[in-house]
């Protein structure tokens, strides 16, 4: 599976990011929350930061 994302327009004039792999931001957020609960705060922060970088590249 190739990592990719698309911006889908919504009825309220915004966009929804739909992605796979590294662009599956629901999975990324779930994983970062799990890391944080485990006390792995730095890893959780890095996960979120890298996700933000990927969003900004869209």
Secondary structure, DSSP 8 states (H G I E B T S, - for coil): ---EEEEEE-TTS-EEEEEEGGG-HHHHHHHHHHHHHTT-HHHHHHHHHHHHHHHHH-
